[in-house]
Amino acid sequence: MRLSKHLMRVIVPLAVTAPLAAFAADDTIWNCQNLDFEISCIDGACAATDAHTPMDIQVSHDEISWCAYSGCWTGATSATVASGRFQTYHGLALENAVDPSYIVDVAIMIDTVSHAASIMAADLFTIPAICTPEG
């Protein structure tokens, strides 16, 4: 009985704190680009779009900045999640540089090993990208 109580004192704190490490964000700044194509998902179907303007995204634990088409949006990173080799960044209500009332929510998931990413801009597009770490 004594051994069981001792093990519980060691195992329970480990079980409670270990999963929290999966949510720690690192300080890496990522630059992500897609120069090739875009996929739009509307009304339950996804397809490559004919019109495509290359995009450029810079994302970190603190800020998301992305330019696509004729606009650029920036704002604070609202949440980050690190899980295994995946690092995910969420930005809510990023403001357009020209028209601050044009806000967009984005989610960016980066495979930190292959550097492939998936970028989702709510009601706009879902697009793959290749990212490079800057810091």
Residue frames as qw, qx, qy, qz and C-alpha x, y, z in Angstrom:
[[0.000, 0.885, 0.465, 0.000, 0.00, 0.00, 0.00],
 [0.332, -0.770, 0.092, 0.538, 2.83, 2.35, 0.83],
 [0.390, -0.113, 0.595, 0.694, 4.43, 1.86, -2.59],
 [0.196, 0.629, 0.675, 0.332, 1.12, 2.60, -4.33],
 [0.126, -0.934, -0.256, 0.213, 0.69, 5.92, -2.55],
 [0.386, -0.585, 0.337, 0.628, 4.25, 6.89, -3.37],
 [0.356, 0.154, 0.691, 0.610, 3.83, 6.00, -7.05],
 [0.099, 0.803, 0.573, 0.135, 0.58, 7.96, -7.20],
 [0.229, -0.873, -0.036, 0.430, 2.36, 11.04, -5.83],
 [0.323, -0.399, 0.541, 0.666, 4.91, 10.76, -8.65],
 [0.268, 0.272, 0.793, 0.475, 2.71, 9.61, -11.55],
 [0.100, 0.810, 0.570, -0.090, -0.32, 11.88, -11.06],
 [0.071, -0.830, 0.071, 0.548, 1.67, 15.16, -11.23],
 [0.255, -0.263, 0.687, 0.628, 3.48, 13.88, -14.33],
 [0.225, 0.460, 0.816, 0.267, 0.20, 12.96, -16.01],
 [0.045, 0.881, 0.395, -0.255, -1.24, 16.38, -15.27],
 [0.105, -0.818, 0.220, 0.520, 1.77, 18.45, -16.40],
 [0.479, -0.124, 0.699, 0.517, 3.09, 16.41, -19.34],
 [0.391, 0.626, 0.618, 0.269, 0.27, 17.24, -21.81],
 [0.015, -0.944, -0.119, 0.308, 0.78, 20.94, -21.18],
 [0.379, -0.490, 0.501, 0.605, 4.16, 20.75, -22.89],
 [0.437, 0.357, 0.721, 0.403, 2.36, 19.88, -26.11],
 [0.141, 0.894, 0.416, 0.089, 0.87, 23.37, -26.16],
 [0.380, -0.708, 0.113, 0.585, 4.04, 25.38, -25.64],
 [0.586, 0.802, 0.076, 0.088, 4.90, 27.61, -28.57],
 [0.709, -0.179, 0.092, 0.676, 8.45, 28.22, -29.61],
 [0.051, -0.777, -0.004, 0.627, 9.98, 31.52, -30.70],
 [0.442, 0.056, 0.647, 0.619, 10.46, 30.56, -34.35],
 [0.375, 0.608, 0.020, -0.699, 9.37, 33.07, -36.96],
 [0.572, 0.197, 0.747, 0.277, 8.12, 31.36, -40.12],
 [0.288, 0.489, -0.258, -0.782, 7.88, 32.75, -43.63],
 [0.542, 0.248, 0.803, 0.016, 5.40, 30.83, -45.80],
 [0.276, 0.468, -0.322, -0.775, 4.75, 31.22, -49.51],
 [0.633, 0.318, 0.703, 0.066, 2.74, 29.64, -52.28],
 [0.062, 0.510, -0.373, -0.772, 3.69, 30.72, -55.75],
 [0.060, -0.042, 0.908, 0.412, 1.87, 27.96, -57.63],
 [0.335, -0.372, -0.688, -0.525, -1.87, 27.54, -57.01],
 [0.303, -0.140, 0.461, -0.822, -4.84, 28.10, -54.70],
 [0.235, -0.314, -0.910, -0.138, -7.68, 25.91, -53.55],
 [0.358, -0.195, 0.164, -0.898, -11.04, 27.37, -52.58],
 [0.135, -0.251, -0.953, 0.099, -13.60, 25.41, -50.56],
 [0.356, 0.026, 0.088, -0.930, -17.17, 26.64, -50.89],
 [0.776, 0.029, -0.013, -0.630, -20.52, 24.92, -50.34],
 [0.868, -0.192, 0.438, -0.133, -18.98, 21.58, -49.40],
 [0.877, 0.383, 0.138, 0.254, -16.62, 21.27, -52.39],
 [0.356, -0.736, 0.315, 0.482, -12.96, 22.16, -52.88],
 [0.762, 0.532, 0.256, 0.266, -11.35, 22.98, -56.21],
 [0.497, -0.185, 0.164, 0.831, -8.29, 24.69, -57.62],
 [0.225, 0.856, 0.267, -0.382, -9.10, 28.23, -58.67],
 [0.659, 0.579, 0.209, 0.432, -8.15, 29.79, -61.97],
 [0.070, 0.886, -0.137, 0.438, -7.22, 33.16, -60.51],
 [0.820, -0.414, -0.187, 0.348, -4.17, 33.07, -58.26],
 [0.144, 0.879, -0.272, 0.365, -1.92, 35.71, -56.83],
 [0.658, 0.090, -0.603, 0.443, 1.15, 34.49, -54.93],
 [0.500, -0.818, -0.096, -0.269, 0.97, 35.06, -51.20],
 [0.448, 0.363, -0.566, 0.590, 3.48, 35.70, -48.48],
 [0.657, -0.684, -0.215, -0.233, 2.92, 35.03, -44.77],
 [0.300, 0.390, -0.641, 0.589, 5.08, 35.78, -41.78],
 [0.726, -0.533, -0.266, -0.344, 3.93, 34.13, -38.58],
 [0.298, 0.304, -0.706, 0.567, 5.24, 33.94, -35.04],
 [0.305, -0.401, -0.781, 0.370, 4.01, 33.42, -31.51],
 [0.069, -0.459, -0.313, 0.829, 3.21, 37.16, -31.36],
 [0.348, 0.584, -0.029, -0.733, 1.99, 38.25, -34.80],
 [0.598, 0.319, 0.686, 0.266, 0.60, 37.09, -38.13],
 [0.194, 0.671, -0.172, -0.694, 1.15, 39.13, -41.27],
 [0.547, 0.168, 0.752, 0.327, 0.04, 37.92, -44.67],
 [0.268, 0.539, -0.209, -0.771, -0.28, 39.47, -48.09],
 [0.390, 0.232, 0.852, 0.261, -2.38, 37.97, -50.87],
 [0.280, 0.769, 0.528, 0.228, -4.10, 39.44, -53.86],
 [0.242, 0.649, 0.000, 0.722, -3.99, 43.20, -53.48],
 [0.472, -0.767, 0.037, -0.432, -4.17, 43.31, -49.71],
 [0.428, 0.236, -0.729, 0.480, -2.22, 42.69, -46.56],
 [0.662, -0.627, -0.217, -0.348, -3.64, 41.70, -43.17],
 [0.371, 0.314, -0.669, 0.562, -1.89, 41.83, -39.81],
 [0.618, -0.601, -0.007, -0.506, -2.74, 41.20, -36.21],
 [0.328, -0.517, 0.723, -0.320, -1.81, 39.48, -33.01],
 [0.465, 0.036, -0.877, -0.114, -1.57, 35.72, -32.90],
 [0.618, -0.438, 0.069, -0.650, -4.53, 34.75, -30.76],
 [0.867, -0.312, 0.359, -0.151, -3.46, 31.15, -30.05],
 [0.397, 0.559, -0.719, -0.113, -0.62, 28.77, -30.80],
 [0.911, -0.225, 0.283, -0.199, -0.50, 25.02, -30.39],
 [0.243, 0.568, -0.780, -0.099, 2.56, 22.79, -30.70],
 [0.878, -0.105, 0.375, -0.279, 1.86, 19.09, -30.99],
 [0.859, 0.059, 0.395, 0.321, 4.62, 16.77, -32.12],
 [0.472, -0.015, 0.374, 0.798, 6.02, 18.11, -35.36],
 [0.079, 0.692, 0.523, 0.491, 3.04, 20.43, -35.97],
 [0.169, -0.298, -0.290, 0.894, 2.96, 24.09, -34.99],
 [0.059, 0.667, 0.653, 0.353, -0.39, 25.84, -35.40],
 [0.114, -0.163, -0.180, 0.963, -1.08, 29.57, -35.26],
 [0.055, 0.706, 0.695, 0.123, -4.50, 31.22, -35.10],
 [0.116, -0.072, -0.039, 0.990, -5.25, 34.85, -35.84],
 [0.070, 0.684, 0.723, -0.063, -8.69, 36.26, -35.16],
 [0.112, 0.949, 0.273, -0.111, -9.87, 39.49, -36.77],
 [0.543, -0.178, 0.265, 0.777, -6.67, 40.34, -38.65],
 [0.221, 0.830, 0.207, -0.468, -7.09, 43.84, -40.10],
 [0.660, 0.556, 0.285, 0.418, -6.57, 44.82, -43.70],
 [0.473, -0.237, -0.012, 0.849, -3.84, 47.46, -44.10],
 [0.014, 0.223, 0.347, 0.911, -5.98, 49.65, -46.38],
 [0.544, -0.413, -0.263, -0.682, -9.45, 48.99, -44.95],
 [0.037, -0.256, 0.815, -0.519, -9.34, 48.12, -41.21],
 [0.693, 0.027, 0.306, -0.653, -13.01, 47.10, -41.34],
 [0.836, 0.296, -0.403, -0.227, -12.09, 44.19, -43.67],
 [0.393, -0.544, 0.703, -0.237, -11.11, 41.61, -41.07],
 [0.800, 0.209, -0.524, -0.205, -10.23, 37.95, -41.59],
 [0.738, -0.481, 0.448, -0.152, -9.72, 34.95, -39.31],
 [0.620, 0.529, -0.575, -0.074, -6.82, 32.65, -40.24],
 [0.841, -0.404, 0.361, -0.024, -5.33, 29.35, -39.12],
 [0.484, 0.683, -0.547, -0.029, -1.85, 28.25, -40.18],
 [0.895, -0.336, 0.293, -0.016, -0.56, 24.73, -39.50],
 [0.353, 0.747, -0.561, -0.042, 3.12, 24.07, -40.21],
 [0.982, -0.099, -0.062, 0.147, 4.86, 20.69, -40.30],
 [0.226, -0.909, 0.335, 0.104, 8.14, 21.77, -38.70],
 [0.673, -0.256, 0.617, 0.318, 10.01, 18.82, -40.23],
 [0.550, 0.388, 0.593, 0.441, 8.91, 18.97, -43.88],
 [0.084, -0.306, 0.005, 0.948, 8.10, 22.73, -43.75],
 [0.119, -0.388, -0.699, -0.589, 4.81, 22.11, -45.57],
 [0.119, 0.199, 0.492, -0.839, 1.87, 24.16, -44.35],
 [0.015, -0.578, -0.745, -0.333, -1.85, 24.54, -44.72],
 [0.006, -0.114, -0.204, 0.972, -3.29, 28.03, -44.49],
 [0.028, -0.613, -0.771, -0.171, -6.99, 28.64, -44.02],
 [0.058, 0.023, 0.110, -0.992, -8.55, 32.08, -44.28],
 [0.278, 0.423, 0.777, -0.373, -12.19, 31.90, -43.19],
 [0.481, 0.724, 0.408, -0.279, -14.59, 32.28, -46.12],
 [0.232, 0.820, -0.352, -0.386, -11.71, 33.00, -48.52],
 [0.696, 0.476, -0.530, -0.091, -9.38, 30.07, -49.21],
 [0.836, -0.418, 0.348, 0.079, -7.48, 27.02, -48.08],
 [0.579, 0.752, -0.313, 0.032, -4.02, 26.91, -49.57],
 [0.905, -0.217, -0.021, 0.367, -0.85, 24.83, -49.17],
 [0.132, 0.945, -0.272, 0.124, 2.46, 26.59, -48.69],
 [0.825, 0.073, -0.315, 0.464, 6.12, 25.96, -48.04],
 [0.343, -0.932, 0.027, -0.114, 7.61, 27.64, -44.98],
 [0.660, 0.320, -0.405, 0.546, 11.12, 28.46, -43.90],
 [0.560, -0.718, -0.299, 0.287, 12.14, 29.19, -40.31],
 [0.306, 0.801, -0.098, 0.506, 13.74, 32.59, -39.77],
 [0.079, -0.646, 0.490, -0.580, 14.60, 32.49, -36.11]]
